[in-house]
Amino acid sequence: MRTGSSSAAPSDVTNWRYRWVMLAGLWLAYNSFGLVSGGIPPLVGTVSDDLGLSRSAIGSVLGAWPLVYIAAAIPAGALIDRFGLRRSLAVGVLLVALSGLLRAVAINYVSMFLAVAVFGLGGPFISIGAPKLISTWFNQRDRGTAMGIYMTATPIGRIVALATANSVLMPLYRQSWRLTLATYAGVAVMAGLVWYMLARDADQSDDSATDGKEPFAASMKVFPLLLRVRVVQIIMIMSVGSFMFSHGFNNWLPEILRDTGMTATRAGFWATIPIVVGIGTTLVIPQIAKPRYRISLLVGIFLAAGVSALIVATTTGAPMTVGLLLQGAAGRGAQPIIMLVLMEAPQVGGKHMGAAGGLYFTAGEVGGVIGPLVLGVLADQTGGFATGLMMLAGLCVALAMLTVALGLALRADSNARTSSAGQRSEEPSI
């Protein structure tokens, strides 16, 4: 299947058929991302007691890798565009595995903080490389399906961590959280090796790829141009808020549930509820998120996420179950829609998706740092998580309002391109 548009899948027919193998390898890589990043939350109490960490301290540890990610994402996006997916994602997964191993040997706050921070060096290559792979290997018709599939990888990794940490691995290793985290790191090493054996870089037409054709410095020049695009600007602001919500809520959920009187094992299983529901959401949402429905869906998703935070903050038992189910449905629904909007923006496309993804995740991980830290600090100051969860609910209302602004920007961009009738859009051309 051959096409000359920048949104096309690879032109070589063999590459075109190989796209599902690439997607499978990507799934394994992203699954290791979720497994290693999800290793500490179900063990927060045990790790905190062993290392003598307060909730504020563990909150800063959970936010360590997003802090590094902020600095690493933009150059990672340029490196992916420059050197291709195969090598870039392999390096990313091996750095994630290294982070897991260093966590297993941490002896105090500083060493654990640095161990988690290493994850921020590898994470960008995976999370930015994933939409790059979708935009270059899949055409517009299949992107929703492919995105829904790969986005199940991280939550499944987190489910495995939550479900096995306290109920399987800790008893198996005589309550050793170090061996538990080392096991997750070993799985990541294997995922990285499988990816490198399966993956290859697509043969693309010159107008749809830059891999191996531009020096790193030239790849970096696209960022200022992308930052002038109104749609990109709004999406970056939205990513800060959405990551703040997801990182804050997900990282602290097992401890939030333990505060209601659950044991660590029971809290781990209950914390999988929104993740399991979220897997279904990520499979369904990209299929129904046609361009004309995206803004309305995003508004509804953010408002539902806010309601879920309020329910979890103020209830227990069956009502809390409803809140967890609602959070699962809403919490994973926003990112696939936002990524589809970004990769289909005419100023981005497959050619610049690595760079655009770098901007998106750089901004997002600012929220990824703030979310866990703020919830931890508020929990220390107030003696619980209700205040922090109510803060997240208010954040969701602000995100819904930003979504309306995004819709207006998309409409203005569409009108400008239509009225130009083949001339240059008012947005900067890249």
N, C-alpha and C positions, 0 to 999 in steps of 0.2 A: 504494500500500500504506500503510494508515494504522493507526497504533497509538498508544495513549496512554502506554505505558510509557516510562520514562526511558532504556531501552536500545534504543529503536526507532531506525530510520533515519528520515530526514526524511519528514514526512507527505505532502508534495506529490509526486504521481506523477512529474512531470517531473524534480524533484530526485532522486527515487529512481532513475530511469533514468540520470541524469547522473553517478551516483556513480563509474562507471568512468572517465569523463573526469577527474573530480577525482583519482582514484587515479593516473591517468597523469601529471597535472601534479605531484602529490606525488612520484611516482617520479623525475621529472626534478630536482626540487628536492633530494631526498635524494641523488641521484646526484652532484650538484655538491658536496654535503657530503663524500662519500667521496673525490671526485677531488681537491679542494683539501687536505683533511686528509691524504690519502695522497701528496701531492706531495713532501714532504721525505724520508720514510724511504728511498726508493731512491737519494736524492742525499745521504745523510748524510755519506759520506766526502768528496765534492766540496765540499759546503757547509762542512763543518767545516774542511777544509784552506784554503779561500778566506778564511773569516772568522776562522781561528785559534781554533776552539772545541774544548775537550776533550770526552770522552764525558759527563762530569758536566754540562758546560755545555749540550751539545746535548740531554741528557736533560731539563734544566730548560726548554729551549725547547719541546720536544715536550709538556711538561706545562703550558705557559703558557696555552693556551686552556681546558683544563679548570679551571684556577684561576679565570679570569674567569667561566666558565660557572657555577661554584658560586654566585657572587653574583647572576648574571643570571637563573638558571633560574626561581626562584620568582616574581619580578615578570613574567617572560616568560609563565609559565603563566597568571597573572591577566590579563595584557594580551590573550592569545589568547582567553580566556573573555569578555573585555570587548569587544574590537574585531573578533573574527572571524578566520577562517583566511586569507582572501584577502590582506588587507593585512599581517597578521602574518608569514606565510611569505614574502611578497615582500620585506619588510624584512630578514628573516633571510638569504635567499639573497644579497641585494645586500651585506650585511655580510660574508658568507663570501667573496664575490668581492673585496671591498675588502681583506680579509686576504691573499688570494692575490697581489694587486697589490703590497701593501706588502712582502710577503716578497721579491718580485722585485727590489726596490730597496734592501733592507737592506744596511747597510755594516759592521755590527759586532754583537756580542752583544746590546746593548740594543735596537737597532732591529729585529733579528730577533725578539727576545722580544716586543716590543710588537706587531709585525706578526702574529705567531701569536696573541697575546692577543686581538686584534680578532675573531678567529674565535669566541671564547667569547661575544661579544655577539650574534652572529647564529645560532650553532648551536642555542641553546635554542628559538628560534622554529620551527626545522625539526623537531628531534627530539621536542619536546613537542607540536607541532602535528600530527605524524603520527598518534599514537594518538588524539588528539582527533578528527581527521578520521574515523578508522576507527570510533570509538565513536558518532559522530553521523550518519554517512552510511550505515553498514552495520548490519544486524541481527545478532543473535547467530549465526545460521546461517552467514552469509557473512564474519564477521569473521576467522576463521582463514585463509581464502583471501586476503582483502585484505591481512592482515598479512604473510602469507608473500610476497606479491608486492612490497609496498613495502620489505620488509627485504632484498630482493635489490639494491636500488639502491645503497646505500653500499658493499657489497663489490664490486660491478661497477665503481663509481667507483675504488676502490682498485686493482682489477685493471688498469684502464686506465692508472692512474698508474705502477704497478709495471712493466707490460709496455712502456710507451712512453717512459718517462723516459730510460733509458740506451740503448735500442736504436733509437728513432725520433727523438725530439725533440732530444736532446743532439747526435747527429751532424748533424741538420738545421740546428741553430743553432750549429754549430761549437763544441760543448761549452759552451754558455752555459746554466747552470742558471737564470739569471735569466729568460731568454726562455721556458724550459720552464715555470717556475712561472707566468709571466704568461699563457701559453697556457691553462693550467688555470683561471686566474681569468677569462679571457674566456669560456670555456665556461659558467662559473657565471653570468656576467652574462646570457648568452642564456637559460639555464634559468630565471632569475628573471623575465625578460620573458615567456617562454612561460607560466609559471605564472600571472602576473598577468592575461594575456589569457584563459586558459582558466577560471580559478577563479571561484567565486562562493560566497557564504555561504548555507547551507541555510536554508530556511524551516522552523522547528521549532516544535513546540507549546511552550507556556509552561513546562511542567514539565520539559522536556528541554534547554533552552538558556538562556543568560544573555547571549548576544551582544547588545551595544547596550542592555541593559536595566538594568544595575547600574553604578554608578560604580566606579572602580578600587579605592577604599578598601573598598567592600563586597565586591568580589571577593577581596581579600586576607584577609578575615575567615574564610574557609573553612579556611585552613591550620592554625590551632591545633586545629580540630575534627578534621581528618584525622589530625593527629599523635597523637590519642588512640586511634585505631583500631589494635588489636594487629597485624592483618595488614599494615597500612601500615608500622608500625614495623619489623617483621621484614623486609619487602621492602626498606626503605631500607638496612638493614644489609647485606643480601645484595647490593644494588646496588653498595655500596662495594667489596666483595671481587671481584665479577664484573668491574667496570670496571677495577679494578687489574690483574687478570689480562689482560684483552683489550687494554687500552692498552699495558701493559708488553710483552706478547708481540708484538703486531702492529707496534708502532712500531719495535722493535728487531730484528725478524726478518731483514730484509735484512742488517743488520750482523752478526747472529749467524751467518748463513750465510757471509758474507764471512770471518768468523773461522775457518771450516773450510777456507779456501783457494779459495773460489769467486771469480770475477770479479764486478764490480758488476752487469754485465748478466745473468750466469747467476743470481746471487743474487736479482735482481729477478724473474726468471721462476719460480724455485723458491718464492719467497715468495708467489706466486699460488696455489700448490697448496691450502693450507688455505682460501683465500678462495673458490676455485672450488667446493670440496667444501661449504663453508659456504653457498653459494647454494642448493645442493640441499637442505641441511638446513633452511634457512629456509622453503623451499616445502613440505617434507614435515611438519616438526614441528607447525606450527599445525593441520594436518589431523588428526593422530593424537592431539594433546594434549587429549583429552576430560577433563572435570573429574576423573573417577576415576583417570586415569592420570598426572596432572600431577606430583604429588609424586615418584612412582617415577621418572618420566622425568628430572626435575631432579636427583635424587640420582645416577642413572647418568651424566648429562651431566657433572656436576662431577667425578666420579671419573675419567671418561674423559679430561677435560681435564687433570687432574693427571698421569695416566699419560703423556699426550702430552708434557707439559713435561719429565718425567723422561727420556723417550726422546730428545728433541731435545738435552737437556743432556749425555747420556752416549754418544751414538752418531754415526756419520757414514754416508754412502752409503745403501744400501737400507734399513737399519733406521731411519735418520732420515726417509726418505720415508714409512715407516709412521707415524712420529710426527706428521709434517705432515698426513697424511691424517686421522689420528685427531683432531688438533687442529681441523681444519676441520669435522669432523662434530660435535665437542663445543662448539667455541668460539662458534658462532653459534646453538646450540640453546636456550640458557637464556633469553635476553631475550624471545623471543616468548611463551614459557610464562608468564614472570613478568608481562608486560604483560597477557596475557589474564586472569590471576588478579586483577590490579589493577583493570582496567576493568570486570570483572564483579562486583567486591565491591559489595554493596548500598549501602554508604556512599559509593561513588564514582559509578559509572555515567557516562553521557555528559555529564551536567550538570557534574560536577566533575573530568572527566578532565584538563583543562588544568592545574588546580591539583595533582592527584595526580601527573601527569607531571612537573610542576615539582619536586615533592618527590623523586620517584624519580631524576631526572637530576641534581638538586643533590647528593644523597647520592652518586650514582654517580660524578660527576666529581671528588669528593674522592679516590676511588680512581684516577680518570683522571690526576690530578696525581701521586699517589704512585707508581703503577706505573712509568712511564718514568723518573722521577727515581731511584727505588731501584735499578732495573736498571742505569742508567748509573753510579751511584756504586759499586755492587758490582763492575761491570766494571772501573772504574778501580782499585779497591783490590785486586782478585784477579787482574787480567789476563785475564779472560774472563767468559763469561755463565753458566757452569755453576751457580755459587752462586745467582745470581738466579733461574734457572729452577727450581732445587730449592725455593727459597722459594715460588715460585708454585704448585708442586705441593702443598706443605703447605697453602697458602691454599685450594686446591680441596677438600681434606679438610674444612676448617672450613666451607666453603660447603655441602657435603653435609650436615653436621650441622645447619646453620641451616635447610636445607630440611625436615628432619624437624620442627623446631620450627614452621615455617610450616604444615605439614600438620596439626599438633596445633591450631594457632590457627584454621585454617579449619574443622576439625571442631567445635571449641568454639563458633565463631560460628554454624555451621549448627544445632547442638543448641540453642543459645540462642534462635534465631529460631523453630525448630520448637516448642519448649516454650512460647514466648510466645503462640503461636496467635493471631496478629494484634495482640498488644500490642507495645510498644516493646522492641527488643532491648537486651541489656545493653551493647552497643557504643553509643557516642554517635550520635545521629541528626543528620544534617547537612541 
